[in-house]
Amino acid sequence: MTTVAARKIDLDRRPVRVAMRPEPDCLEMDDELVYALHHMSVGEYRHIPVVDAQRQPLAVVSMQAIMGLHCRVLPTGDSQPSPFASS
């Protein structure tokens, strides 16, 4: 997002490739979520594509989705639900 936000770009007239990385980091379906978090942390982005063996896109994983999953699954240490878990 900073690629677009940091510059004045007429989004109505520019192709998507202006704001996208030409060869983004990608994960495969069997990769663990920790690798997604690592790539997003090191690369300073919030989403990472998931591709098949031919590098065809299958899905996009977001930092928000991973953290939401962890908040719902991991115990909080008491009987109260996590304040970060979405209902």
N, C-alpha and C positions, 0 to 999 in steps of 0.2 A: 504494500500500500504506500510506503514512503516513496517508491519510485514515481507514483502518480502525484501524491500529495505534496512532494517537495518541489515540483515543477508546475508551471502553468501550462496545462495541456487542454486543448479543446476536445473533450471526450466524445463529442458528437461527430468529430471528423477524423479521429485517429484510430487506427486498427489496434486490436488487443495486444499484438506483439510489441507495441511501444512500451507497455507496462509489464509484460511478462518476461521472465528469464527464458533465454533461448533453449537451454538444457537444464531444466530444474532437477533438483534432487528428487528421486522417486523411491518408493518402497514397493515390495511385492506382497501378495496376500499372506505369505507365511512369515513375514518379518514381524518381530515383536514390537509392541507399542513403545517400549523404551527407546528403540531406534528412531521411531517417529519423533519422540520428544527431543532426542539428541539432535537430530537433523534440524528441527525447528529452532531449537535453542542456539545452536552454533550458527545457523544461517540467518537468524533473526527474522523468521517469518512464521506465520500462524497456521498455514495450511501446507499439506504435502500430498502430491498425487500418489495413488496406488495403481500400479500397472501390471500387466501380465507379462509372460516371457517374451512377447514381441514388442514390449513397451507400449502397448495400447492401453489407454486409460480405462480403469475400472471404477475408481472412486476417488474421493478426496477426503483426507483425514484432517480434522482441525484440532488445534491445541485445546479449544473449549470443549470439544466432544470427549477428548481423552481425560481431561481433568474432571468433567462431569461424571464420567463413568467411574473414575477412582473415588470420587466423593460418595457415590451411591453404593459402591461395593465394599470399600474399606471400612472397618469398624472405627468408631470414634473413641472407644475406650470407656464409654458410659452408656447408659440406656437411652440417651437422647439421640435423635437423628442428627446427622451432620447438618450444620446451618448452611452449608454450601450445596447440599443436594437439591436438585430440582425435583419437583413433584410430578 
